[in-house]
Amino acid sequence: MTLAEDLDSRPTLRMRRTFDAPRGLVWRAWSRPEILVLWMGPVEWPAFSVTSDFRVGGAWRIGLKSPGAGEELWQGGVYREIVEPERLVFTFKWEGDNHEDGPAVDTLVTVQLSETPDGRTQMDFTQEGLKNARSLTGHAHGWTSTADRLEAWLAANPD
């Protein structure tokens, strides 16, 4: 079975958000590790470490930490497609087996950014190949909270 066939057989998360920010700023937030670390991760697991070789074939890695317990979760992947400032595709996989999903599986994330007529940015987000329905629910919560944090960062950093 190919990765594409495997991804097709598992749940997909689809999310659409519109940000009151220009597309170039939203793109910078997704493409620069020094900005990613400021908003990535859900509120209960904010990022504390981001490394990124931002090129097709380059690797990325993000560490999330629970503020209360201090536990860490790590995720990483490889950039598959980069079309500035509109499309970003990368693999996503949890490291280790301490994530609620249990043993990790490869997933594929696509972030599509488009300009709205009024100068805002629409983000169409998909994560293909999630492990099961429980994983879909957990990732939906995590990415929704992460998008909320991105929205707050964009509002506080309009330039």
N, C-alpha and C positions, 0 to 999 in steps of 0.2 A: 504494500500500500504506500502511495506517495504521501508526502506531507500535505499536499493540497487535498487529497482524498480524505486523509485523516481529519483535517480541519473541517471539511464539509460535513463530516458525520457527527460533529459535536456542537454544542450550543454556541450561539453568537450573540454578543452584546452589541446593541445599537443605541446610540445616544446622539442627540442634536442639542446644541447650545448656541445662543447668540450672545456675543460679548459686545459691550459698548466701547469698542476699541478698534483701531485700524488693524488690518490684517498683518501688516509688517510688524507691529508690536506683538501680536499673538504669536507670530512665527518666531520672533526672537525669544519669547518666553519658552517655546518648545525646543529651540535649537542651541541655547547657551547654558552650559552646566551651572554657571554661577547664578543664573536666574532660576533654572529648574529647581535647584535646592531650596528656593524660597517659597515654592508653592506645591511641589509634587508631594503626593501622598495624601490620604484622607486625614481629617483633623485629628483622629485618634492615633495615627501612625505617620506623622510628618517626616519628610526626608531630612536626613542629616549629612548624607554623603552622596554626591553625584559625580561620576566620571563618564566622559563621553569622547569618543573619537568620531566626530560628526562628519562622516562620509559614508558612501555606500560601501558596505563590507566592514565598516568600523563597529567596534563594540561599545556598549553602554552598560553601566551598572549603577544601581541606586540602592542605598541603605535607608530603611525606614525604622523609626524607633518609637516605641510606646512611651509617652511622657511619664505615665504613672509607674509602670513596672520596669522601664528601661530595657525591655526586650527588643531585639533587633530582628528584622526581616530583610532579606536581600533579594533583589530581582535583577535580571539582566537580559541582554539580547544583542542582536546585530541589526544595524540599519540596512534595510533592503532597497528602499527607494527614497530619494530626497529631491523634491521639485520645489525650490524656493519660489515664492512664499506660500505655496498652495497644498502640497501633499507630502506627507511623511509616513513611511511604512517601516515597521520594525518588528522583529520577533520579541517575544516576552516570555520569560520563564522564571518561576520562583526558584531560589537556590535552597538546597537542603530539603528536609522533610518536616520542618517545624511550622509550616504554614497550615492553616485550617483545611486546605485542599488535600493535604497529604502529599504523596509523591508527585513531583511537578510534571507538567506536560508543556510542550511547546505551544504557544498561541501566536497569533499574528494581529498586530494593532495597525490600524490605518487612521490617520488624522487628516481630514480634508478640510481646508480653510477656504472660504469664499467670501467675497465682499458683498454686502447688502447695498441696495440703492441709497440708503441713508448713511453710509460710511461705517457701519458696524461690521462685525465679522461673524459669520456662521461657521461653527465647527461641527462637522459630521464625523463621529467617532465610532469605530467598530473594533471589537476584539473577537476574533474568530478562534474556534477550537478550544473553548473552555471545557473543563473536565466533565461537568454535569450540571444539573439544574441548581444545586446548592452553590457551586462555584459561580454560576451566572448571577445569582442573587448577591453573593458576596462582592463580586467584582462590580456589579451595578452600584452598590452602595459606595464602594471605594472610589470608583471613577467619578460618581456624582459629587461626592465630598471633595475630591481633588479638583474638579471643575469649579466648585464653589470657591476653593482657595485660589485658583487661577483668576477667577472673576474679581476677587478682592485685591489680588496683586495688581491686576490691570488697572483697577480704579485708583489705586494708590500710586501708580507709576505711569501716568498718561503719556510721558515722553519717551 
